[in-house]
Each structure stands twice: as C-alpha cells, then as structure tokens.
Amino acid sequence: MAVEPDTETLRDKINLETGRVAWAELERHFARGALVRVAGELDLVEVAHRFAVDDKAAVQAWMEEGAVAVAEAGDAQRWSAERPEFWAVVVAPWVLVQEIRGHG
C-alpha cells in the first residue's frame, strides 16, 4: 500500500519537531495531565503520527499493552530523582515522551 504524500509530510513535520528535553522542562506538562510516556521499543515518531491522525485502534492497542500511557505519579517521582533526558514531541494537547536510556 502506497503512503499518501500528506502522511509523509506529517511524519516529516513530527520528526523535525521532536527534540531532546530534560525532566525539568516536562514537569509542567505532567502537572496538567498531558504527559504521555512511550516505551523505548516503539518508534516515537510513529506513535506521535498515530496520535495526530487520531488512529484510536493503534493507540488503544499500545495502551492496553502498557507501551503507551499517561504518566503517573510514580513516573514523575522516579524522573525527579533520576533526572533522565527524553525525546519529546507535542501532539496537542499531549506531550509524548520517550526516556533516553543508556546514554553517558
């Protein structure tokens, strides 16, 4: 199945808007309940794309697996203590984050 040009354009836009951020920059998004954690085995750009096109089936499947979830208090406590860096991208109203592991 060919990928529609608009889909590729959206993926490129999401990719360009993805960046590295520290926990301190994400705390306010957590406080408003808009921080979504994405498991390391998933492609953050693909997940963000599925959010952007409102692919409820894909997002629900990841949520049921626990691979995508709204960040919880336990996540915030650990991140506050460990101060990891993240890859992050905004898909309003959500901020999707993926912890960068094994750096350093």
Backbone hydrogen bonds in HBPLUS format (Angstrom, degrees):
<---DONOR---> <-ACCEPTOR-->    atom                        ^
c    i                          cat <-CA-CA->   ^        H-A-AA   ^      H-
h    n   atom  resd res      DA  || num        DHA   H-A  angle D-A-AA Bond
n    s   type  num  typ     dist DA aas  dist angle  dist       angle   num
A0007-THR N   A0004-GLU O   2.97 MM   3  5.31 126.5  2.26 107.7 121.4     1
A0008-GLU N   A0004-GLU O   3.20 MM   4  6.65 155.5  2.27 152.4 159.3     2
A0009-THR N   A0005-PRO O   2.87 MM   4  6.13 158.7  1.92 154.0 160.5     3
A0010-LEU N   A0006-ASP O   2.93 MM   4  6.10 156.3  1.99 143.6 149.7     4
A0011-ARG N   A0007-THR O   2.93 MM   4  6.19 161.3  1.96 150.8 155.8     5
A0012-ASP N   A0008-GLU O   2.88 MM   4  6.09 160.6  1.92 150.5 155.7     6
A0013-LYS N   A0009-THR O   2.94 MM   4  6.16 156.6  2.00 147.0 153.5     7
A0014-ILE N   A0010-LEU O   2.91 MM   4  6.16 163.5  1.94 154.3 158.3     8
A0015-ASN N   A0011-ARG O   2.85 MM   4  6.05 162.8  1.88 151.3 156.5     9
A0016-LEU N   A0012-ASP O   2.93 MM   4  6.16 158.2  1.98 149.6 154.9    10
A0017-GLU N   A0013-LYS O   3.04 MM   4  6.24 136.7  2.23 142.0 153.8    11
A0017-GLU N   A0014-ILE O   3.09 MM   3  5.08 128.3  2.37  95.5 109.5    12
A0018-THR N   A0015-ASN O   3.27 MM   3  5.29 160.9  2.31 102.6 108.2    13
A0019-GLY N   A0088-ALA O   2.99 MM  69  5.54 158.9  2.04 152.5 157.9    14
A0088-ALA N   A0019-GLY O   2.83 MM  69  5.54 151.8  1.91 152.0 161.1    15
A0021-VAL N   A0086-PHE O   2.86 MM  65  5.32 153.9  1.92 145.3 153.0    16
A0086-PHE N   A0021-VAL O   2.84 MM  65  5.32 156.8  1.89 158.5 165.6    17
A0025-GLU N   A0022-ALA O   3.03 MM   3  5.56 139.4  2.20 111.9 122.0    18
A0026-LEU N   A0023-TRP O   2.78 MM   3  5.08 148.9  1.87 111.9 122.5    19
A0027-GLU N   A0023-TRP O   3.09 MM   4  6.25 129.4  2.36 157.5 172.0    20
A0029-HIS N   A0026-LEU O   2.98 MM   3  5.37 125.7  2.28 109.1 123.3    21
A0030-PHE N   A0026-LEU O   3.04 MM   4  6.40 152.7  2.12 154.3 163.0    22
A0031-ALA N   A0027-GLU O   2.89 MM   4  6.18 158.7  1.94 151.2 157.2    23
A0032-ARG N   A0028-ARG O   3.21 MM   4  6.46 138.3  2.39 135.9 145.0    24
A0034-ALA N   A0029-HIS O   2.96 MM   5  5.37 160.4  2.00 164.3 158.1    25
A0033-GLY N   A0030-PHE O   2.88 MM   3  5.06 160.7  1.91 111.7 117.0    26
A0095-VAL N   A0034-ALA O   2.86 MM  61  6.02 155.3  1.92 165.8 162.3    27
A0071-ALA N   A0035-LEU O   2.80 MM  36  5.64 168.5  1.81 147.8 151.9    28
A0036-VAL N   A0095-VAL O   2.90 MM  59  6.03 169.8  1.91 151.9 153.2    29
A0097-VAL N   A0036-VAL O   2.80 MM  61  6.10 160.5  1.83 167.4 169.7    30
A0037-ARG N   A0069-ALA O   2.75 MM  32  5.50 149.3  1.84 178.0 167.3    31
A0069-ALA N   A0037-ARG O   3.09 MM  32  5.50 155.0  2.15 149.4 156.5    32
A0038-VAL N   A0097-VAL O   2.77 MM  59  5.89 148.3  1.87 169.2 173.4    33
A0039-ALA N   A0067-ALA O   2.75 MM  28  4.91 160.8  1.79 159.9 159.5    34
A0042-LEU N   A0039-ALA O   3.11 MM   3  5.76 162.7  2.14 118.8 124.3    35
A0046-GLU N   A0043-ASP O   3.03 MM   3  5.26 115.8  2.46 102.3 117.7    36
A0047-VAL N   A0043-ASP O   2.96 MM   4  6.31 161.7  2.00 159.7 165.2    37
A0048-ALA N   A0044-LEU O   2.88 MM   4  6.06 166.5  1.90 152.5 156.5    38
A0049-HIS N   A0045-VAL O   2.87 MM   4  6.02 152.0  1.94 143.5 151.7    39
A0050-ARG N   A0046-GLU O   2.96 MM   4  6.26 156.4  2.02 148.6 154.3    40
A0051-PHE N   A0047-VAL O   2.97 MM   4  6.34 150.8  2.06 150.1 158.5    41
A0052-ALA N   A0048-ALA O   2.86 MM   4  6.10 160.6  1.90 150.3 155.8    42
A0053-VAL N   A0049-HIS O   2.95 MM   4  6.23 150.7  2.04 153.5 160.1    43
A0055-ASP N   A0050-ARG O   2.87 MM   5  5.10 171.3  1.88 159.0 159.6    44
A0054-ASP N   A0051-PHE O   3.06 MM   3  5.00 156.4  2.12 103.5 109.9    45
A0056-LYS N   A0054-ASP O   2.97 MM   2  5.57 124.6  2.29 107.9  91.9    46
A0059-VAL N   A0055-ASP O   3.10 MM   4  6.33 175.6  2.10 163.9 165.2    47
A0060-GLN N   A0056-LYS O   2.82 MM   4  5.82 162.4  1.85 149.0 154.8    48
A0061-ALA N   A0057-ALA O   2.99 MM   4  6.12 156.1  2.05 144.1 150.6    49
A0062-TRP N   A0058-ALA O   3.07 MM   4  6.37 162.8  2.10 152.9 156.5    50
A0063-MET N   A0059-VAL O   2.92 MM   4  6.16 153.9  1.99 148.5 156.6    51
A0064-GLU N   A0060-GLN O   2.84 MM   4  6.06 156.2  1.90 151.8 157.9    52
A0065-GLU N   A0061-ALA O   3.06 MM   4  6.31 145.8  2.18 143.7 152.7    53
A0066-GLY N   A0062-TRP O   3.04 MM   4  6.16 118.0  2.44 133.4 149.1    54
A0067-ALA N   A0062-TRP O   2.91 MM   5  5.13 134.9  2.12 160.2 156.4    55
A0066-GLY N   A0063-MET O   3.03 MM   3  4.91 140.9  2.19  94.8 106.8    56
A0075-ASP N   A0072-GLU O   3.00 MM   3  5.31 123.0  2.34 105.5 119.6    57
A0076-ALA N   A0072-GLU O   3.11 MM   4  6.49 162.5  2.14 156.1 160.6    58
A0077-GLN N   A0073-ALA O   2.89 MM   4  6.14 156.5  1.95 152.8 159.3    59
A0078-ARG N   A0074-GLY O   3.10 MM   4  6.25 163.0  2.13 144.3 148.4    60
A0079-TRP N   A0075-ASP O   2.85 MM   4  6.08 168.1  1.86 158.5 162.3    61
A0080-SER N   A0076-ALA O   2.82 MM   4  5.91 150.4  1.91 144.1 152.3    62
A0081-ALA N   A0077-GLN O   3.08 MM   4  6.29 149.7  2.18 141.9 149.4    63
A0082-GLU N   A0078-ARG O   2.78 MM   4  5.97 166.4  1.80 159.6 163.6    64
A0083-ARG N   A0079-TRP O   2.76 MM   4  5.19 146.3  1.87 135.7 143.4    65
A0100-ILE N   A0085-GLU O   2.89 MM  15  5.64 174.7  1.89 148.5 146.7    66
A0087-TRP N   A0098-GLN O   2.87 MM  11  5.18 161.3  1.91 146.2 150.6    67
A0098-GLN N   A0087-TRP O   2.85 MM  11  5.18 148.0  1.95 151.8 158.9    68
A0089-VAL N   A0096-LEU O   2.99 MM   7  5.42 148.0  2.09 148.4 157.5    69
A0096-LEU N   A0089-VAL O   2.86 MM   7  5.42 155.5  1.92 171.5 163.2    70
A0091-VAL N   A0094-TRP O   2.89 MM   3  5.17 157.3  1.94 142.0 149.5    71
A0094-TRP N   A0091-VAL O   2.84 MM   3  5.17 142.5  1.98 128.8 120.5    72
